[in-house]
Amino acid sequence: MRLPFELDPQIIHHIIYSQAGSIGKAIIELLMNSVDANASSVQLSLSREGFVCCDDGHGFASREDVVRYFGRFGTPHSDGDAVYGRFRLGRGQIMAHAKTVWRSAAWMMTVDTRTMGYHYDLEVLDAALHGCEISGEWYERLTDMELMTALQEVRDLVRYTSLCVELNGQQITRDPRAEHWDAEDEFAWYRAKADGAVSIYNLGVLVRHDPGHIWGAGGLIVSKQAISLNVSRTEILRKTCKVWKSIAKKFGQMADQMAARLGDHRKTEARRERCARALLAGEASMAIAYCEEEVVTLLPGKRHVSLAEFLRKCRYSHNKQQGGQFAVVDSALDVPKGEAIAREGIAVIVHPATLDRFGCYNAQDFVDCVGRIHINLHRDVEQAGTTFWGLGSLYVPRLIAFSTLRDAFVERTCIVSEAATLDRETRRAWTALRWCLQHYGALCTGARATRGGHTRGGKTLHILLGSSNAAEAWTDGSSYIAIDATIVRRLKSSPMRTASYIFSLIEHEIAHEGDSLECGHDEAFYQRFHDLNLRHSEQRQRYMHMWMMKYTTSLETEGKRTRGEIWRERYLVDRAGNGREQRGLPRLIEDVSGDPVVLDSPADENMAFIGRINASLSGLSAETTSPDWPSVLERAASDQALIAGPQLAEPCLQSAVQRASGAGDR
């Protein structure tokens, strides 16, 4: 006996509530229904209490249409009678958010799922209404934030629809034909950018934002033909939709061209993530990606390196053997501590952004990824005949627990006395330099130079000598910047290069715009640092020259012999300047010998001020004994083995790691 499938009444609950996402998504379903009703415009208003949506479409033709198409979920559209609709399910989303009243032609339908259940009241209007009007009262009154979010979401979702949509009296839709695009064909309009997500619009309605790693670039796609979507219209049927396959092929080529234009000197995060996923998938040319693509980020400084370079550093970095091991910072909050540990050369430290790039949830997952990539590399060489000379040297590095290193590492940060820390010659150079740096720091924080040579405005940041195993420089953002004595001592042997580096440290600390000991480096920081460096490059050179004049002048007053790098620099500047003046040209660098910054005497150390700063620092004194790092590293390896024990007990995973590790022993 052949029997038909039956539809349980509870499926209506599923259609209404399980489809329901955001209010913006529910409103978009109404707008798409307006397009399917051949409307030319929609007036939409949203408030904290409810909404009203009016269109000039054809509406319902008869009572039978209301019963069949409004009262029944799942009635399919005929081919060609709708742009977006497939099974008349989308209108259910708004019913989960609000009590709604639908008016069209001579009919009014009232829906209140919280009091009426899954029924609706059908009434006859006194006067027929052209088009369709839907009004609703939210079940929960919106907050200001929820309303603003819904408004912005609606703007984004219908940006390129053919329908003219007015939201609270303002038109929010655009005609894609009037905009500039990087490419266009019969399937879509295309725009590519170096980074970010790829926004995909199906006939002008936003479907999703593809992560940049899928394409290796960001951009925008607005289709001209309908893309096949799942029932909730949140995902593309990528394997079966012919329109999407043509669009994907075109945009994939554009993404590759974008990467080629950027070249190897600028590798975006989207490209790094895409390459990481390609290595895990064992895609073609993975041997090249393994050696050249920067998929691992190391501390300090967020340096991006290839997997091959990462393995080399796990063996040898910071001028010492690393034992084929590494640690991964567990949380972004621990990045500053990871920077300090890496800077000391204690261990190879991986930035947590690497885990996100490979789709890992913890550090052990990343180790497993390295093992799988090595297996893929072996398979590529054996089956495809790819040339890879380092196959025999592959190995999976040993993961050690970062938490153990973090707990053992004691930050030793304090301000020290110049007289007790520096020899006489270095102190002379440093005293002249810190005076110029103080004026330069004021300029970098908004001061302006006066005619007399002094600065007015900005912050008065005292430049101090410090001792730290956690940073080369640090600041509280308001009163001082400290430079580590290890850096300052280089003024004696390499004064010009060291002074230039210290000027960069000043810009670096000012770019933090606050306390730099407990913060990392985000994209906003790098942008500020970049802007400071360019904006003040001229003044930076001028203050470098003033320091050189102040330093050499102080030497001349004591009858010091003219020798060394600093003297040669001054001699060349003076000689070039004199030669240009003889030909009626301005000096190569202005004569600053009469500038007050050069002539004034630097202030002496304020020991009371230094004492207050040391009292406020949370780190211990510079004399604190360092731990026995070889023992700590062994303990970190043991701790990580305890953490990863249950994971490594899985037979197939353990086998994969062992096979990959064994390749390095042959």
Phi and psi in degrees as a GROMACS rama.xvg file:
@    title "Ramachandran Plot"
@    xaxis  label "Phi"
@    yaxis  label "Psi"
@TYPE xy
-97.1287  124.257  ARG-2
-120.008  147.239  LEU-3
-79.7295  153.524  PRO-4
-69.8471  147.923  PHE-5
-115.288  154.392  GLU-6
-108.58  116.445  LEU-7
-68.6092  141.208  ASP-8
-57.3644  -26.4869  PRO-9
-67.414  -12.9054  GLN-10
-64.4458  -25.8596  ILE-11
-65.0315  -41.7484  ILE-12
-57.6143  -43.9967  HIS-13
-63.183  -42.973  HIS-14
-62.6824  -39.938  ILE-15
-78.4615  -48.8301  ILE-16
-92.9031  -31.4981  TYR-17
-79.3098  -25.3656  SER-18
-74.1718  -30.269  GLN-19
-60.5462  121.954  ALA-20
-112.935  -117.855  GLY-21
-84.893  165.284  SER-22
-62.9314  -38.5922  ILE-23
-58.5115  -45.0855  GLY-24
-61.5812  -40.5365  LYS-25
-64.9213  -40.7692  ALA-26
-63.9202  -38.2437  ILE-27
-62.0698  -35.4439  ILE-28
-60.4401  -37.6832  GLU-29
-66.732  -40.4703  LEU-30
-66.2587  -38.1381  LEU-31
-67.6654  -34.0998  MET-32
-63.7853  -34.5666  ASN-33
-64.4098  -40.3542  SER-34
-62.152  -44.5662  VAL-35
-63.6795  -23.8191  ASP-36
-89.7373  13.9553  ALA-37
62.0597  30.6263  ASN-38
-73.0269  150.391  ALA-39
-102.495  -19.6185  SER-40
-153.243  156.631  SER-41
-137.129  134.018  VAL-42
-107.667  119.983  GLN-43
-122.978  133.367  LEU-44
-129.392  137.093  SER-45
-125.8  136.492  LEU-46
-140.79  179.385  SER-47
-68.448  -24.6108  ARG-48
-90.1363  -32.9028  GLU-49
-179.194  -156.258  GLY-50
-150.681  161.304  PHE-51
-138.83  132.363  VAL-52
-130.79  115.739  CYS-53
-121.782  133.864  CYS-54
-131.346  170.687  ASP-55
-110.9  32.9902  ASP-56
-77.7521  -173.972  GLY-57
-79.7348  -14.8881  HIS-58
64.0692  -160.34  GLY-59
-91.7425  133.753  PHE-60
-82.9677  -29.3186  ALA-61
-154.222  171.583  SER-62
-63.2155  -35.8792  ARG-63
-62.6915  -36.5719  GLU-64
-64.2264  -39.015  ASP-65
-62.8146  -47.8263  VAL-66
-65.3504  -40.2973  VAL-67
-79.1285  -41.1452  ARG-68
-100.959  -29.8963  TYR-69
-92.4908  -43.0641  PHE-70
-79.5534  -11.1371  GLY-71
-120.999  126.509  ARG-72
-87.9409  137.954  PHE-73
100.751  0.478749  GLY-74
-67.6275  120.409  THR-75
-75.1435  151.624  PRO-76
-78.0767  150.301  HIS-77
-78.7792  155.012  SER-78
-57.4947  126.032  ASP-79
88.5273  -5.23071  GLY-80
-94.5827  3.0035  ASP-81
-149.811  146.423  ALA-82
-84.7995  -46.8384  VAL-83
-107.537  -38.34  TYR-84
-67.2827  148.866  GLY-85
-129.48  -53.3178  ARG-86
-130.184  19.2503  PHE-87
52.2044  53.2148  ARG-88
-112.186  -25.3998  LEU-89
-60.9366  -33.5447  GLY-90
-61.6985  -19.7631  ARG-91
-64.8004  -22.8043  GLY-92
-62.786  -42.109  GLN-93
-68.6138  -25.1352  ILE-94
-69.1439  -18.453  MET-95
-79.93  -17.7907  ALA-96
-104.99  -24.0526  HIS-97
-151.277  155.846  ALA-98
-77.9027  123.884  LYS-99
-121.462  149.328  THR-100
-125.901  125.556  VAL-101
-112.457  124.267  TRP-102
-121.959  126.852  ARG-103
-156.256  131.638  SER-104
53.6406  -121.336  ALA-105
-100.531  13.8599  ALA-106
-122.747  147.562  TRP-107
-131.575  126.584  MET-108
-117.279  128.8  MET-109
-112.631  129.675  THR-110
-127.885  126.076  VAL-111
-142.343  90.9073  ASP-112
-65.5592  -20.4282  THR-113
-82.5338  -22.5754  ARG-114
-116.319  -28.6081  THR-115
-102.818  -5.72831  MET-116
68.7114  -146.566  GLY-117
-100.27  60.3612  TYR-118
-133.803  168.193  HIS-119
-142.839  150.158  TYR-120
-93.168  131.173  ASP-121
-113.117  123.683  LEU-122
-129.829  158.93  GLU-123
-98.2631  130.77  VAL-124
-79.0489  150.044  LEU-125
-67.546  -36.9019  ASP-126
-129.642  134.553  ALA-127
-64.3838  143.991  ALA-128
-112.183  128.161  LEU-129
-78.1408  135.8  HIS-130
80.0421  -146.332  GLY-131
-142.841  136.026  CYS-132
-125.138  125.57  GLU-133
-121.445  124.552  ILE-134
-123.074  151.31  SER-135
-147.775  151.573  GLY-136
-120.337  118.009  GLU-137
-59.6588  141.268  TRP-138
-66.4525  -35.9205  TYR-139
-122.138  121.172  GLU-140
-57.7401  135.064  ARG-141
-76.5401  145.405  LEU-142
-79.317  168.479  THR-143
-59.1862  -40.7291  ASP-144
-66.2842  -42.7646  MET-145
-63.5218  -38.7616  GLU-146
-65.2453  -46.51  LEU-147
-62.1225  -38.6154  MET-148
-63.9301  -43.7571  THR-149
-64.1526  -42.6046  ALA-150
-60.5534  -46.0647  LEU-151
-66.5139  -37.8131  GLN-152
-63.9125  -42.4661  GLU-153
-62.8598  -42.561  VAL-154
-57.838  -44.6254  ARG-155
-68.7633  -38.6955  ASP-156
-72.2225  -30.6961  LEU-157
-114.196  24.1263  VAL-158
-56.9636  -36.1241  ARG-159
-116.813  22.6112  TYR-160
-71.3757  153.099  THR-161
-70.3162  -18.6014  SER-162
-77.7574  137.956  LEU-163
-82.7045  111.037  CYS-164
-110.046  126.265  VAL-165
-107.709  124.577  GLU-166
-111.853  115.67  LEU-167
49.7974  42.2985  ASN-168
86.3712  1.4698  GLY-169
-122.843  130.776  GLN-170
-70.2028  131.861  GLN-171
-118.11  -3.6043  ILE-172
-97.376  154.021  THR-173
-125.087  153.393  ARG-174
-92.2881  112.782  ASP-175
-61.7612  -22.9873  PRO-176
-68.6732  -19.0324  ARG-177
-92.2038  -2.77134  ALA-178
-101.889  161.635  GLU-179
-86.6586  133.076  HIS-180
-127.282  152.522  TRP-181
-72.2792  -30.3627  ASP-182
-156.766  159.084  ALA-183
-154.122  138.862  GLU-184
-142.645  -167.946  ASP-185
-70.7273  -11.2473  GLU-186
-99.464  -33.0407  PHE-187
-167.708  168.882  ALA-188
-101.059  145.672  TRP-189
-133.272  142.793  TYR-190
-143.098  128.689  ARG-191
-115.42  148.928  ALA-192
-140.472  167.431  LYS-193
-66.457  -35.8315  ALA-194
-144.719  175.117  ASP-195
96.9287  -173.297  GLY-196
-83.7305  166.38  ALA-197
-108.284  112.468  VAL-198
-85.8875  126.599  SER-199
-116.32  119.916  ILE-200
-109.518  125.801  TYR-201
-93.4816  108.126  ASN-202
51.8896  38.6312  LEU-203
92.6157  -6.47295  GLY-204
-107.54  130.018  VAL-205
-65.5835  128.325  LEU-206
-97.3447  -50.8353  VAL-207
-167.376  167.489  ARG-208
-110.263  110.358  HIS-209
-73.212  132.05  ASP-210
-57.5437  146.105  PRO-211
-58.98  -27.6737  GLY-212
-68.3974  -20.0745  HIS-213
-65.3946  -35.0727  ILE-214
-109.765  -22.754  TRP-215
83.1881  10.0414  GLY-216
-161.052  170.32  ALA-217
-108.936  179.797  GLY-218
157.044  -161.553  GLY-219
-144.333  133.833  LEU-220
-129.157  125.75  ILE-221
-121.874  111.753  VAL-222
-77.6835  147.665  SER-223
-94.7156  -25.0205  LYS-224
-113.958  157.146  GLN-225
-67.4603  133.555  ALA-226
-96.6058  136.936  ILE-227
-71.6464  128.144  SER-228
-124.547  165.496  LEU-229
-73.6207  177.286  ASN-230
-60.7261  -39.7635  VAL-231
-84.0169  2.65578  SER-232
57.26  36.2423  ARG-233
-112.359  -7.89393  THR-234
-143.881  147.699  GLU-235
-90.937  138.571  ILE-236
-81.3206  81.2787  LEU-237
-68.4532  -30.9101  ARG-238
-81.3842  -24.0261  LYS-239
-112.676  -18.7069  THR-240
-82.5937  115.764  CYS-241
-68.9273  -36.1466  LYS-242
-62.2823  -44.7098  VAL-243
-65.2433  -37.768  TRP-244
-60.2477  -39.83  LYS-245
-68.3851  -40.9315  SER-246
-64.9227  -44.6541  ILE-247
-63.5775  -38.5422  ALA-248
-63.4606  -43.8109  LYS-249
-65.9414  -48.0324  LYS-250
-69.6631  -32.3394  PHE-251
-60.3358  -39.8774  GLY-252
-64.9644  -40.138  GLN-253
-65.2504  -38.5741  MET-254
-64.2497  -40.2967  ALA-255
-64.5915  -39.5687  ASP-256
-65.5755  -37.4793  GLN-257
-62.4996  -44.414  MET-258
-62.6559  -38.1025  ALA-259
-66.9583  -37.2324  ALA-260
-68.0046  -37.9537  ARG-261
-66.6687  -33.7536  LEU-262
74.8819  -178.1  GLY-263
-74.4979  -14.889  ASP-264
-79.2933  -16.95  HIS-265
-133.997  99.5833  ARG-266
-107.624  115.571  LYS-267
-77.4515  166.114  THR-268
-64.1558  -35.0653  GLU-269
-61.4188  -41.0373  ALA-270
-67.8649  -41.2556  ARG-271
-62.0196  -43.1185  ARG-272
-68.7249  -38.9661  GLU-273
-63.1778  -42.068  ARG-274
-65.6168  -37.885  CYS-275
-61.6032  -45.2971  ALA-276
-67.7238  -33.3332  ARG-277
-66.5558  -37.0528  ALA-278
-64.5736  -40.2482  LEU-279
-67.9358  -31.2457  LEU-280
-84.405  -8.61878  ALA-281
68.5507  37.7104  GLY-282
-70.8051  167.135  GLU-283
-60.7307  152.301  ALA-284
64.234  24.5605  SER-285
-69.4761  -23.8763  MET-286
-63.7516  -39.4539  ALA-287
-67.621  -44.6783  ILE-288
-62.1609  -37.3032  ALA-289
-61.1406  -36.7307  TYR-290
-91.6821  -25.088  CYS-291
-118.454  -30.034  GLU-292
-80.9406  132.901  GLU-293
-85.0093  90.8137  GLU-294
-108.667  -7.28063  VAL-295
-117.112  133.731  VAL-296
-110.415  124.956  THR-297
-111.406  155.534  LEU-298
-103.19  154.422  LEU-299
-82.2096  160.212  PRO-300
85.5152  7.44475  GLY-301
53.0558  56.3726  LYS-302
-85.0533  128.265  ARG-303
-94.4499  129.558  HIS-304
-135.126  162.46  VAL-305
-77.3007  167.66  SER-306
-62.7495  -39.2135  LEU-307
-62.174  -43.0855  ALA-308
-68.2629  -35.5131  GLU-309
-60.3838  -44.5209  PHE-310
-65.0991  -36.8186  LEU-311
-63.8062  -41.0221  ARG-312
-69.3923  -30.0753  LYS-313
-65.7223  -23.2522  CYS-314
-88.7895  -41.7358  ARG-315
-150.75  119.774  TYR-316
-158.617  164.399  SER-317
54.2317  33.692  HIS-318
61.6397  32.1268  ASN-319
-158.122  161.818  LYS-320
-70.1289  134.712  GLN-321
-105.709  -2.15418  GLN-322
73.4193  19.0716  GLY-323
63.581  35.8363  GLY-324
-136.698  163.722  GLN-325
-157.179  169.293  PHE-326
-133.487  154.195  ALA-327
-118.05  130.175  VAL-328
-62.9897  127.553  VAL-329
-73.6736  -34.3143  ASP-330
-140.177  150.097  SER-331
-60.139  -26.4337  ALA-332
-67.081  -23.0302  LEU-333
-93.5069  4.39093  ASP-334
-59.3166  -44.3581  VAL-335
-56.8001  -41.2492  PRO-336
-67.4235  -38.072  LYS-337
-62.5477  -38.2866  GLY-338
-58.878  -45.4855  GLU-339
-65.6039  -42.925  ALA-340
-63.7952  -42.8535  ILE-341
-67.2385  -38.8908  ALA-342
-64.2672  -31.823  ARG-343
-76.1636  -8.61374  GLU-344
74.2639  20.2352  GLY-345
-67.9338  -41.6714  ILE-346
-158.997  163.947  ALA-347
-77.2347  123.401  VAL-348
-115.87  126.665  ILE-349
-98.4478  135.097  VAL-350
-71.42  143.042  HIS-351
-62.5446  -18.7675  PRO-352
-60.261  -26.2676  ALA-353
-62.7542  -37.8179  THR-354
-62.5989  -44.7758  LEU-355
-61.4983  -38.001  ASP-356
-62.7948  -36.7056  ARG-357
-94.8202  2.79054  PHE-358
70.9409  33.1313  GLY-359
-98.5673  148.229  CYS-360
-98.7521  -18.0956  TYR-361
-153.49  174.695  ASN-362
-64.6441  -36.4246  ALA-363
-64.4782  -33.3123  GLN-364
-58.945  -37.8511  ASP-365
-66.3459  -39.256  PHE-366
-59.8416  -43.3474  VAL-367
-62.3789  -36.7834  ASP-368
-62.5086  -42.6712  CYS-369
-60.3198  -42.0421  VAL-370
-62.3063  -43.4256  GLY-371
-66.7674  -36.4264  ARG-372
-64.9068  -39.3677  ILE-373
-64.4616  -38.1322  HIS-374
-63.2987  -43.3734  ILE-375
-61.1508  -38.074  ASN-376
-67.5945  -42.2133  LEU-377
-60.0238  -44.5558  HIS-378
-64.1386  -39.9232  ARG-379
-63.9684  -41.3866  ASP-380
-67.924  -41.771  VAL-381
-73.7228  -40.1022  GLU-382
-92.9121  -37.8186  GLN-383
-98.4261  -7.48284  ALA-384
71.9383  23.8521  GLY-385
-65.9405  139.731  THR-386
-82.8161  121.866  THR-387
-148.903  106.211  PHE-388
-75.7548  -20.2166  TRP-389
-96.1205  20.8559  GLY-390
-60.1293  -37.6742  LEU-391
-74.4465  -13.1023  GLY-392
-101.353  4.4974  SER-393
-66.9084  142.612  LEU-394
-156.596  158.647  TYR-395
-98.6921  115.626  VAL-396
-66.8859  156.848  PRO-397
-85.3033  129.552  ARG-398
-86.6619  132.68  LEU-399
-118.005  154.569  ILE-400
-73.6969  119.413  ALA-401
-65.5849  -34.1333  PHE-402
-59.4993  -34.2946  SER-403
-67.5852  -43.194  THR-404
-64.8408  -42.4508  LEU-405
-60.9942  -44.1751  ARG-406
-70.038  -29.9371  ASP-407
-81.7682  -24.794  ALA-408
-78.8936  118.957  PHE-409
-106.363  118.941  VAL-410
-70.8675  126.097  GLU-411
-113.817  101.098  ARG-412
-134.72  124.411  THR-413
-160.4  165.106  CYS-414
-93.0408  136  ILE-415
-119.588  162.404  VAL-416
-79.8261  134.965  SER-417
-64.3244  -42.4456  GLU-418
-63.8948  -33.9616  ALA-419
-87.8567  -13.1653  ALA-420
-108.633  -35.068  THR-421
-108.015  147.833  LEU-422
-75.0036  172.292  ASP-423
-62.2741  -42.8167  ARG-424
-67.867  -44.8731  GLU-425
-65.7314  -38.1183  THR-426
-64.3511  -36.0868  ARG-427
-60.6875  -47.6952  ARG-428
-65.0928  -40.2212  ALA-429
-69.4702  -40.9134  TRP-430
-60.4412  -43.9567  THR-431
-65.2586  -38.5066  ALA-432
-70.5934  -45.0085  LEU-433
-64.1597  -29.3592  ARG-434
-66.7244  -42.0896  TRP-435
-69.5858  -37.1991  CYS-436
-64.9034  -35.0494  LEU-437
-63.8634  -41.9683  GLN-438
-68.6648  -39.5066  HIS-439
-66.2279  -40.2211  TYR-440
-60.6867  -36.8628  GLY-441
-63.196  -41.7821  ALA-442
-61.338  -40.6941  LEU-443
-69.1398  -18.156  CYS-444
-106.535  20.5246  THR-445
108.328  2.04462  GLY-446
-73.7258  164.332  ALA-447
-126.511  146.71  ARG-448
-80.2959  134.394  ALA-449
-93.7906  172.165  THR-450
-63.1465  -30.9107  ARG-451
-75.5915  -4.72591  GLY-452
99.4035  -12.9535  GLY-453
-82.8635  172.86  HIS-454
-110.914  148.312  THR-455
-129.699  130.326  ARG-456
92.9058  -168.013  GLY-457
70.7527  -170.673  GLY-458
-98.972  142  LYS-459
-91.5303  94.5065  THR-460
-101.934  111.79  LEU-461
-69.7558  134.989  HIS-462
-96.625  117.656  ILE-463
-120.986  161.351  LEU-464
-95.1393  129.726  LEU-465
-126.258  172.91  GLY-466
-136.458  123.779  SER-467
-155.585  146.247  SER-468
-103.604  6.64364  ASN-469
-110.753  -21.4154  ALA-470
-157.163  150.946  ALA-471
-79.4453  -24.286  GLU-472
-156.258  155.91  ALA-473
-157.058  164.134  TRP-474
-151.09  157.008  THR-475
-93.728  -1.95805  ASP-476
84.1186  -5.76729  GLY-477
-134.86  -31.3527  SER-478
-126.944  -24.2965  SER-479
-154.321  159.503  TYR-480
-129.069  129.098  ILE-481
-107.939  138.45  ALA-482
-114.177  130.057  ILE-483
-63.0327  139.08  ASP-484
-62.23  -28.793  ALA-485
-60.2115  -38.587  THR-486
-70.5777  -45.483  ILE-487
-62.6801  -34.7376  VAL-488
-62.6936  -20.9534  ARG-489
-70.1964  -12.8019  ARG-490
-59.8205  -26.9468  LEU-491
-71.0698  -41.5234  LYS-492
-94.9623  -29.0608  SER-493
-141.765  72.9163  SER-494
-64.9674  -45.9917  PRO-495
-67.1847  -46.8323  MET-496
-66.2055  -39.0898  ARG-497
-67.8149  -42.992  THR-498
-61.1361  -41.8577  ALA-499
-61.4116  -41.5166  SER-500
-65.3131  -38.9403  TYR-501
-67.2217  -36.5301  ILE-502
-59.2015  -39.9339  PHE-503
-65.2733  -37.2762  SER-504
-63.3975  -37.1367  LEU-505
-62.4467  -46.2569  ILE-506
-61.7759  -40.0861  GLU-507
-60.3025  -46.8681  HIS-508
-69.2349  -38.4172  GLU-509
-65.6846  -33.9114  ILE-510
-64.2213  -20.9319  ALA-511
-67.5875  -27.2817  HIS-512
55.5525  40.1885  GLU-513
161.012  -166.351  GLY-514
-62.7657  124.525  ASP-515
-98.3657  -6.03971  SER-516
-74.2647  -28.8263  LEU-517
-113.727  19.9409  GLU-518
-129.925  156.256  CYS-519
-97.8813  -153.815  GLY-520
-128.281  103.341  HIS-521
-95.8172  -178.002  ASP-522
-64.6069  -34.6194  GLU-523
-63.4459  -37.856  ALA-524
-61.8464  -48.5103  PHE-525
-61.8402  -34.3783  TYR-526
-66.5414  -43.1416  GLN-527
-63.5853  -42.1641  ARG-528
-62.6661  -42.6307  PHE-529
-60.1155  -46.267  HIS-530
-66.2747  -41.5166  ASP-531
-60.7362  -44.0016  LEU-532
-61.5984  -41.2523  ASN-533
-78.0162  -42.2221  LEU-534
-64.3156  -34.1548  ARG-535
-111.614  19.8593  HIS-536
-61.467  -37.8686  SER-537
-66.9016  -47.1548  GLU-538
-67.1797  -32.7702  GLN-539
-59.9383  -45.4462  ARG-540
-63.9721  -37.8591  GLN-541
-65.3378  -43.5211  ARG-542
-72.3571  -28.6576  TYR-543
-61.6532  -42.8029  MET-544
-67.7693  -39.0079  HIS-545
-64.155  -37.6252  MET-546
-63.11  -43.2666  TRP-547
-59.9735  -42.8689  MET-548
-67.5246  -41.7111  MET-549
-65.1839  -40.0752  LYS-550
-68.7056  -50.2651  TYR-551
-68.1198  -33.0867  THR-552
-64.3667  -40.8348  THR-553
-65.2799  -31.3975  SER-554
-70.6365  -40.3766  LEU-555
-64.4811  -36.4721  GLU-556
-65.1268  -21.1926  THR-557
-102.258  9.69793  GLU-558
72.4478  27.2379  GLY-559
-70.0665  147.15  LYS-560
-72.6029  144.386  ARG-561
-81.8235  95.3466  THR-562
-151.475  161.157  ARG-563
100.114  172.397  GLY-564
-62.5709  -41.3012  GLU-565
-65.1492  -36.2807  ILE-566
-68.5048  -43.0105  TRP-567
-60.1994  -40.0332  ARG-568
-62.085  -46.7018  GLU-569
-64.8309  -39.6899  ARG-570
-61.2697  -44.2039  TYR-571
-64.8806  -41.0011  LEU-572
-63.9343  -45.7415  VAL-573
-64.1643  -42.5961  ASP-574
-64.646  -44.4898  ARG-575
-65.329  -39.1877  ALA-576
-65.2747  -43.1804  GLY-577
-63.5813  -40.1359  ASN-578
-64.2738  -39.6147  GLY-579
-69.1788  -37.9435  ARG-580
-64.1027  -35.6268  GLU-581
-65.0532  -24.1564  GLN-582
-98.5762  13.462  ARG-583
78.6757  19.398  GLY-584
-107.326  155.902  LEU-585
-68.0797  158.417  PRO-586
-61.409  155.465  ARG-587
-60.2162  -44.8472  LEU-588
-131.938  136.002  ILE-589
-57.9003  153.241  GLU-590
-78.466  111.383  ASP-591
-107.376  13.5481  VAL-592
-62.4453  -23.299  SER-593
-98.9753  5.14019  GLY-594
-69.4269  138.538  ASP-595
-57.183  -31.0401  PRO-596
-63.3432  -34.5662  VAL-597
-77.137  -38.4788  VAL-598
-82.2966  -33.331  LEU-599
-68.374  150.964  ASP-600
-87.4291  131.203  SER-601
-62.5718  148.745  PRO-602
-69.1332  148.419  ALA-603
-73.5164  165.217  ASP-604
-61.2309  138.307  GLU-605
-102.097  95.3371  ASN-606
-66.9873  -30.0811  MET-607
-66.4426  -40.9587  ALA-608
-64.5621  -42.6349  PHE-609
-62.0974  -39.8197  ILE-610
-62.4817  -40.3604  GLY-611
-65.295  -38.9599  ARG-612
-66.1313  -45.2512  ILE-613
-61.0692  -34.3289  ASN-614
-68.4905  -27.8763  ALA-615
-86.7947  -17.6486  SER-616
-73.0414  137.449  LEU-617
-82.0616  -20.67  SER-618
-71.4859  165.7  GLY-619
-84.3478  174.51  LEU-620
-68.928  162.273  SER-621
-66.1476  -15.4121  ALA-622
-87.0173  -0.243672  GLU-623
-59.9538  136.681  THR-624
-71.6287  135.5  THR-625
-75.2927  149.302  SER-626
-71.8521  167.295  PRO-627
-80.0963  94.1725  ASP-628
-64.5089  -37.3477  TRP-629
-56.419  -40.2544  PRO-630
-69.0211  -38.6208  SER-631
-63.9212  -40.3144  VAL-632
-64.0345  -40.2995  LEU-633
-65.5381  -39.5065  GLU-634
-66.2754  -36.1946  ARG-635
-64.4791  -37.1539  ALA-636
-66.3479  -41.1585  ALA-637
-66.1578  -41.1947  SER-638
-63.3356  -40.284  ASP-639
-66.6389  -35.427  GLN-640
-62.8402  -37.1492  ALA-641
-68.1772  -38.8968  LEU-642
-65.5196  -43.3576  ILE-643
-90.1325  -0.799005  ALA-644
-50.9676  -53.8871  GLY-645
-60.7816  -33.5885  PRO-646
-71.7765  -43.0473  GLN-647
-72.4479  -11.3965  LEU-648
-73.4042  -14.352  ALA-649
-68.0609  122.13  GLU-650
-58.3239  -47.0885  PRO-651
-67.6121  -38.5367  CYS-652
-68.4402  -43.003  LEU-653
-62.4194  -39.7962  GLN-654
-62.9867  -41.3376  SER-655
-63.7418  -42.9702  ALA-656
-65.6025  -40.158  VAL-657
-65.643  -40.2624  GLN-658
-63.5739  -42.3546  ARG-659
-67.3347  -37.9668  ALA-660
-68.8317  -35.8031  SER-661
-64.2115  -24.5236  GLY-662
-64.3877  -29.5856  ALA-663
-76.7762  -11.5806  GLY-664
-90.75  -14.4976  ASP-665
